[in-house]
Structure formats: structure tokens, C-alpha cells
Amino acid sequence: MYKPTLDYAQQLDKEDNLSHLRAQFYIPKDTKGNDWLYFTGNSLGLQPKQTQQYIQQELDDWAKYGVEGHFEARNPWMPYHEFLTNSMAKIVGAKPLEVVVMNTLTTNLHLLMVSFYQPTKTKYKIVIESDAFPSDRYAVQSQLEFHGFDAEEGLIAWKPREGEELLRIEDLEKIVDEQGDEIALLLIGGVNYYTGQYLDIKRIAEIGHAKNCMVGIDLAHGAGNISPELHDSGVDFAAWCTYKYLNSGPGSLAGLFVHEKHAHNKELPRFAGWWNHNKETRFNMRQPFDVMPGAEGWQLSNPPILSMAAIRASLDMFEEVGMPALRAKSEKLTGYFEYLINQIDTDRIKIITPSNPKERGCQLSIQVQNADKSLHQKLTENNIITDWREPDVIRCAPVPMYNSFEDVYRMVEILKTLL
Ligand SMILES: *Cc1c(COP(=O)(O)O)cnc(C)c1O
């Protein structure tokens, strides 16, 4: 059983076989040189120290070779995105054919909806979570309007029940059971950004497919946090950013997954550019468009190598450690965090994230009574970096790559005094 003491937290750090990873990141510091207590890896992951060297390599090769770097660089830029595919596929539980790194998240959602949101006059509605991330909501609303539908009428929200915070899968089942004939697409956050709830993706795919609806998953809060096993889940598509748990830097490129069952379907509607044209004949130029199989068949442009170099630096760390080890530490770290918070004798805060480790990633969402934002402000003044999400939640994500049990202990000690 856990204990609420500094000694015990330090003991857990000693026993943690991933504790050496922290030193491989830059941890922001206060003016006195103390490490910040950083709990916002769910918003922007910290910088691996080796990132600089990966980017520098490409700058050097650009300086040295100019355009010839596409073939002559130590890591040739022509196939550079392929260097990321295997590691990324492992992280989300996919086959390499099913994954590519390209664009940014919302852009990828749109490109995927070009192919997988094919509404008819009667079957056109889209289901999202009632507190879906705003960008996802805007994206689906604009897709509805683009196809000539009313954005309000065409959107179905899967809501928590009255007086509850979390979603129940039976409620999604009921929606799809009753209205499935009108629903074209389910687009659901695999881990909800607000509550931290990790939904049963496989079950969602089964529910949608039973009524011939396409199923897409936003994994912004899942990739590098939980192990979504995308291939086995059977979902049609997914997308995620890499600057949160995947530590690739602000605004960096995103991941895209298209299930193998669609890999060779050349009939799917999609947008085209030279980068989803057959690799073998791409540079023969005056060729008719011939789409590539798999996820690469959704690319449009030649990608930004400097951003990909940063992703590669991070993925190499994930490759070395592996998701199973990270996930094992994560369950323990967040479990300890939860335990410590539950020791505080107060009714001013409440954790709304599921207590079952199988139904959450590393994040805990702490709901504050009367939406008192000053608590978050005071945490920040104490160099505890969390984030406030309207209407009333402080999100805290202890990340197994670089957060320690001591971080979590110190954070809760300060939280206690503030309450
Ligand atoms: C972070 C996040 C986004 C951000 O989208 P970008 O296109 O990368 O700016 C979108 N959706 C969800 C669910 C997110 O968590």
C-alpha cells in the first residue's frame, strides 16, 4: 500500500527503473534554479535533450548538400517520413502500412473525413462527445455545412447522464441503436481531453459498425499515454498530434491511421497531391495520378524535415523504453497521485477522472468547487504547472517519461496547504 511521506515517494523513485529518463529532458526551472513541477505534458511535452542534435544533423546536411540532401543526407529527406513509421505504429498498436506522420491534427481529421464522411440525404449525422475538444467540434460542424447540412441538427452529442461527469458506453449504444440509420460517422476522443476518461475504442467500433457507421478516433490524448491497439480495435481511422505526450515540440506534425481494410481501396474519395502518388513514378512528373496504398495514400506534400527530426528524436526514446514499461510506471505514478489527493480532507476538490486505471491514462482532472480559478493561479505561483479548463477543472498529467513520484508528492503537499 502507498504511504503519504516524502521518504516513501523517494523510495518509489529509487525502485523506478525508468527514473534515469528524467535527466534526458530539459525540465524548466524557477528563478532559484529549482525544477518546476511540470504536469502539462498533456498540453506540451518537454524537450528531450537529444532533439537539438537530431535537428542540427538536418541543418548541417542542408548546409552541406542543398537540394542533394533529399538523397545524400545521412538521413535522406526523400523517404524521411518512413523513418518514423515503425516506431509510431508500435506506439498506437498499428501495422506500419496503417500509419503515417503528416500535417497537423485538425488538418488530418478533415482529410480523413473527405474519405470517411460520405453522407447521403438520410444518413448524414455525426456523433461526438458532448465535451469534445473545440477543434474537433468545429471540424465536424464545418464538414456538415460543407456537405449542405445544418451543423446543429446534424450533430449528435454523447453526453454524461444528469449529475455525472463521465460517459457511459451503453448510452452511445442507445444513440446508435435508435438513430443509427441517420448516422454516417462517430468521431470520438479515445481519451477525453477534459475528464481524462479512456473509452473502450474497440467497443465503439463495434457499436458504430453494427449500424454501418464509420468510426474515427481522435488520439491527441492517447498517443504515447495509453496503448490503444488501433489495428485490433477495428476503427476505420484515427489521428493524433505529437506535441503532447510524444514530446515533439510546439505545433509539430501529427499522426494518421487508416485501417488496413481500407489500405487498397482506390475508390475512396480523397484529395491528392504528389506525395500520395506512387513513389516509383513520382518524379516522372507527367503521369496520371496513381494513389499509394495504406496511410501514405493520404499525404499531399513533401513534409517539413526539421519537425520530423524532432519527432524522430522523441520516438527513438519511446522505441528504447517501450509503451508497456511506460504504461506500467504511469499506472503506479497516477495511482500514487490519486491516493495522495484522496488523503486531503476537503470538499473543495474532487477527482472526476475514472479511478479504474484501465479507464484512464496518466491525467487526473480535479474539479474545483464553485469553479474557483484562484486555486490554479496559486499553484502556478508555486511553480506547479497545471492547466485550467473551463468551466471548473484543473488538469494534471504526471508523465512517466520525466515526472517522478517526488514531483507528485511535492505537488500534493503544496495543494494541501493552499486548500
Ligand atoms: C490538442 C488537441 C487538438 C489540437 O489540434 P491541432 O490541430 O493540433 O491544433 C485537437 N483535438 C484534440 C482532441 C486535442 O486534444
The ligand as an ORCA input file, in Angstrom:
! r2SCAN-3c Opt
* xyz 0 1
  C      -4.689     19.128    -28.692
  C      -5.904     18.727    -29.436
  C      -6.195     19.260    -30.699
  C      -5.306     20.316    -31.315
  O      -5.427     20.329    -32.696
  P      -4.272     20.882    -33.652
  O      -4.832     20.668    -34.982
  O      -3.024     20.099    -33.351
  O      -4.062     22.321    -33.315
  C      -7.326     18.807    -31.352
  N      -8.149     17.883    -30.797
  C      -7.892     17.350    -29.582
  C      -8.812     16.321    -29.006
  C      -6.780     17.773    -28.858
  O      -6.539     17.268    -27.652
*
